[in-house]
Amino acid sequence: MPDNSSDKVAKAFGKKEKVLNFTSNTYHLTRPKKVGAVMEMIRECQPTVFEDWEKFYFEKAFTKTKKPIKVTKESFR
């Protein structure tokens, strides 16, 4: 019989989940236009662990503005 257990890494957000859903829906953060660039980077990186992805992202990510700015951990704060 196949093993139906899953190795999900998603965290339970509890009461914060409503806020996350509201924000995502309000600002359309899950739309392909917003997510597409990140998905393209994930495909390019093919990470096996989160740390691989994090390192790759902060080395390669830039904003999509007239003058691209390097994305850093500090820019998320």
Secondary structure, DSSP 8 states (H G I E B T S, - for coil): -------------TTHHHHHHHHHHHTTTTSHHHHHHHHHHHHHH--SSHHHHHHHHHHH-B--SSS--B--GGGG-
